[in-house]
Amino acid sequence: MGAPSILTSLLPVFVIIICGYGFKKSGFPGDDFWPGTERMVYYVLYPALLFSSSAGASWEFFSVASMVWAILGAFFVMSGLLLLIRPKLASTDASFTSVFQGSLRFTSYIGFAAAFSLFGDEGLYLAAVFITVMIPVVNILCVMVLVRYGGQKGGWSWIFITVIKNPLILACLAGMAFNLLGLQLPKMAENFTTILGRGSLPLGLLAVGASLQVNSIKKAGNALIYACLLKLILMPLLMWLSCTLLDVDSLSTTVAVLFAALPGSPLSYILAKQLGGDTRLMSSIITVQTGISMLSLPIVIALVT
């Protein structure tokens, strides 16, 4: 796939994010609209997309096993590296938790929209595989680091409950179980979940744009630079190396690298607020990474395709 076609496919994704930011700044359609939209996407529309993508795919574990191991390898290597160089990344423990989240978490709304724009339904399926593997792993890793280094301590039972109640994880697991059992949705139900799920893409991207906080960038310091370099350059490089070493097929490698190169997730801010992380730094990381990824993501995809 050539660079012009990649840019053509990804540009609408970022234009919608910019529109979301513009709508929020202009007060349209109102401040009450965005919290409700985020909840609708997170609890209803996005799970419908994940369920329909994984339930309707031609899913065989052995066909994606190497991709799964490559994904886990890249993320665990990055996690170990972050913990190893922790004193150099941030001046406080709370700041480190934000760098850690900013280096691992990803905005899956952008990933799904980009995978669909670039590769169609097959891209959606591989994106669902990635999310099924990484959402529980990343949540556990980030919550453990926040419990250890954040200002507010939580119990391990809270980590477990947080992970198993995640609607995205539940939707992925339900879809794959439905698929592996050989069950088929009635045509009307299939069309319903598909239409409902596709609605998550534009609304999710608009919500990402509305969540950006440009004013928080001014006092972020070097930790912001480290988080951007680690997430947007080192993380996709590690993912590519991991996929190459494990001989993952070309399309699966591209989707895995795509997700590895995504900017940090707005959900990181919520978790930082709950568990004593540095919320100002976290919002700065999300905003700057999202802005840079408009340029870096097409370049990364062009390099691996």
C-alpha positions in Angstrom: 0.0 0.0 0.0 1.5 3.3 -1.1 1.9 6.4 1.1 -0.8 8.5 -0.7 -3.4 5.8 -0.2 -2.5 5.3 3.5 -2.7 9.1 4.0 -6.1 9.2 2.2 -7.4 6.4 4.4 -6.2 7.8 7.7 -6.8 11.5 7.1 -10.6 11.3 7.6 -10.0 9.6 11.0 -8.0 12.6 12.2 -10.3 15.2 10.6 -13.1 13.7 12.7 -11.0 14.0 15.9 -10.3 17.7 15.0 -14.0 18.2 14.5 -14.7 16.8 17.9 -12.1 19.2 19.4 -13.7 22.1 17.5 -17.2 21.2 18.6 -16.2 21.0 22.2 -14.4 24.4 22.1 -17.3 26.1 20.4 -19.8 24.7 22.9 -21.7 22.6 20.3 -23.9 20.8 20.9 -23.4 21.5 24.7 -21.2 20.3 27.5 -23.7 17.7 28.6 -23.5 15.9 25.3 -19.9 14.6 25.6 -20.1 12.6 28.9 -23.2 10.8 27.7 -21.7 10.1 24.3 -18.5 8.7 25.9 -20.7 6.4 28.1 -22.8 5.3 25.1 -19.7 4.5 23.0 -17.9 2.7 25.8 -20.7 0.6 27.2 -22.9 0.0 24.1 -21.6 0.9 20.7 -18.0 -0.1 21.0 -18.8 -3.5 22.6 -21.3 -4.1 19.8 -18.5 -3.5 17.3 -16.1 -5.8 19.1 -18.7 -8.6 19.4 -19.8 -8.5 15.8 -16.2 -8.3 14.6 -15.1 -11.3 16.6 -18.3 -13.4 16.4 -18.5 -13.0 12.6 -14.9 -13.7 11.7 -13.4 -16.9 10.5 -11.5 -17.3 13.8 -9.0 -20.0 14.5 -6.6 -19.7 17.4 -3.6 -21.2 15.5 -3.9 -18.6 12.7 -3.3 -15.8 15.2 -1.2 -17.5 17.9 2.1 -16.0 16.6 0.5 -12.6 16.5 -0.7 -13.0 20.1 2.7 -14.0 21.4 4.3 -11.2 19.4 1.9 -8.6 21.0 2.5 -9.9 24.5 6.3 -10.0 24.0 6.5 -6.4 22.8 4.3 -5.0 25.6 6.1 -7.0 28.4 9.5 -5.8 27.1 8.3 -2.2 27.1 6.9 -2.6 30.6 10.2 -4.0 31.9 12.2 -1.2 30.2 9.9 1.5 31.7 10.4 0.0 35.2 14.1 -0.3 34.7 14.7 3.3 33.7 12.0 4.7 36.0 14.2 7.2 37.9 15.3 8.8 34.6 11.7 9.2 33.2 10.0 11.3 35.8 10.8 13.3 38.9 8.0 11.9 41.0 6.3 8.6 41.4 2.9 10.1 40.3 4.5 11.4 37.1 6.1 8.0 36.4 2.6 6.4 36.4 1.5 8.8 33.7 4.6 8.1 31.6 4.0 4.4 32.1 0.3 4.7 31.0 1.2 7.0 28.1 3.8 4.5 26.8 1.5 1.5 26.9 -2.1 2.4 26.5 -3.6 3.1 23.1 -6.7 4.9 21.8 -8.5 1.9 20.4 -11.2 4.1 18.7 -8.6 5.4 16.4 -7.1 2.0 15.9 -10.4 0.4 14.9 -11.3 3.3 12.5 -7.9 3.2 10.9 -7.9 -0.6 10.6 -11.3 -0.5 8.9 -10.3 2.3 6.6 -7.1 0.6 5.6 -8.0 -3.1 5.5 -11.8 -3.4 5.7 -13.5 -6.2 7.7 -10.3 -8.3 7.9 -8.6 -5.4 9.6 -11.5 -5.1 12.1 -11.2 -8.8 13.0 -7.4 -8.5 13.6 -8.0 -5.3 15.6 -10.5 -7.3 17.7 -7.8 -10.0 18.3 -5.4 -7.3 19.4 -7.9 -5.7 21.8 -8.9 -9.0 23.3 -5.3 -9.8 24.2 -4.1 -6.3 25.2 -7.0 -4.6 27.0 -6.8 -7.0 30.0 -3.0 -7.1 30.0 -2.6 -3.3 29.7 -5.2 -2.7 32.3 -3.6 -5.0 34.8 -0.1 -3.6 34.2 -1.2 0.0 34.5 -3.4 -0.5 37.6 -0.5 -2.4 39.3 1.9 0.4 38.6 -0.6 3.0 39.9 -1.3 0.9 43.0 2.5 0.7 43.6 3.5 4.3 42.7 0.2 6.4 42.7 -0.9 8.5 45.6 -4.0 6.5 46.4 -3.6 2.8 47.1 -6.0 0.2 46.0 -6.4 -3.5 46.7 -5.6 -6.4 44.3 -9.3 -7.4 44.4 -10.1 -4.0 42.9 -7.7 -4.7 40.0 -9.4 -8.0 39.4 -12.9 -6.5 39.5 -11.9 -3.6 37.2 -10.6 -6.0 34.6 -13.5 -8.5 34.6 -16.1 -5.7 34.5 -14.6 -4.1 31.5 -17.3 -4.1 28.8 -14.8 -4.2 25.9 -13.1 -7.4 27.3 -16.5 -9.0 27.9 -17.7 -8.2 24.4 -14.5 -9.6 22.8 -14.6 -12.8 24.8 -18.4 -13.3 24.2 -17.9 -12.8 20.4 -15.0 -15.3 20.2 -16.8 -17.8 22.4 -19.9 -17.4 20.2 -17.7 -18.0 17.1 -15.8 -21.0 18.5 -19.0 -22.7 19.6 -20.2 -22.5 16.0 -23.3 -20.4 16.8 -24.8 -17.9 14.4 -26.8 -14.9 15.1 -30.2 -14.5 13.3 -29.8 -12.2 10.3 -31.7 -9.4 11.9 -29.7 -9.6 15.1 -26.5 -9.7 13.1 -27.5 -6.6 11.1 -28.5 -4.9 14.3 -25.1 -5.4 16.1 -23.2 -4.5 12.9 -25.0 -1.2 12.4 -24.8 -0.4 16.1 -21.1 -1.2 16.2 -20.3 0.9 13.2 -21.8 3.9 15.0 -19.0 3.7 17.6 -16.3 4.7 15.0 -17.4 8.4 14.3 -18.8 9.0 17.8 -15.7 7.5 19.4 -13.4 9.7 17.3 -15.5 12.8 18.1 -15.3 12.0 21.8 -11.5 11.6 21.6 -11.2 15.1 20.0 -13.5 16.6 22.7 -11.4 15.1 25.4 -8.1 16.9 24.3 -6.8 19.5 26.8 -4.3 21.8 25.0 -4.0 24.1 28.0 -2.4 21.4 30.1 0.7 21.1 27.9 2.7 24.2 29.2 4.1 22.7 32.4 4.6 19.1 31.4 8.4 19.1 31.1 10.7 16.3 29.9 8.4 13.5 31.0 6.0 14.5 28.1 8.9 14.2 25.6 9.9 10.8 26.9 6.3 9.5 26.8 5.9 10.6 23.2 9.2 9.1 22.1 8.5 5.8 23.9 5.0 5.4 22.6 5.2 6.7 19.0 8.6 5.5 18.1 10.0 2.8 20.4 6.7 0.9 21.0 5.9 0.3 17.2 9.6 -0.6 16.6 9.4 -3.2 19.4 6.1 -4.5 18.0 7.6 -4.8 14.5 10.7 -6.6 15.8 8.6 -9.0 17.8 6.3 -9.8 14.9 9.3 -10.3 12.6 11.1 -12.6 15.0 7.9 -14.8 15.4 7.3 -14.8 11.6 3.8 -13.1 11.9 2.1 -12.6 8.5 2.2 -9.2 6.8 -1.4 -8.0 7.5 -1.3 -9.1 11.2 2.0 -7.4 11.6 0.7 -4.2 10.1 -2.4 -4.1 12.3 -0.3 -4.9 15.4 2.2 -2.1 14.6 -0.7 0.2 13.9 -2.1 -0.3 17.4 1.3 -0.1 18.9 1.8 3.3 17.3 -1.5 4.8 18.5 -1.6 7.7 20.9 -2.4 7.2 24.6 -6.0 6.6 25.6 -8.3 9.2 27.2 -9.2 6.5 29.7 -5.7 6.9 31.1 -6.8 10.3 32.6 -9.7 8.7 34.4 -7.5 6.0 35.9 -4.9 8.5 36.9 -7.6 10.5 38.7 -8.9 7.5 40.5 -5.6 6.1 41.7 -3.5 9.2 42.4 -1.5 9.6 39.2 -0.4 13.0 37.7 -3.5 14.0 35.9 -2.1 17.2 34.4 0.8 15.3 32.8 -1.5 12.5 31.7 -3.8 14.9 29.8 -0.7 16.6 28.3 0.6 13.2 27.1 -2.7 12.3 25.5 -3.1 15.6 23.7 0.4 15.9 22.3 0.6 12.2 21.3 -2.7 12.5 19.5 -1.5 15.6 17.6 1.9 14.0 16.7 0.3 10.7 15.6 -1.5 12.6 12.8 1.9 12.7 11.2 3.7 9.7 12.7 1.0 7.1 12.1 0.9 7.3 8.3 4.7 7.1 8.2 4.8 4.1 10.5 2.2 2.2 8.4 4.0 3.1 5.2 7.2 1.7 6.6 5.7 -1.7 7.5 3.5 -2.2 4.3 
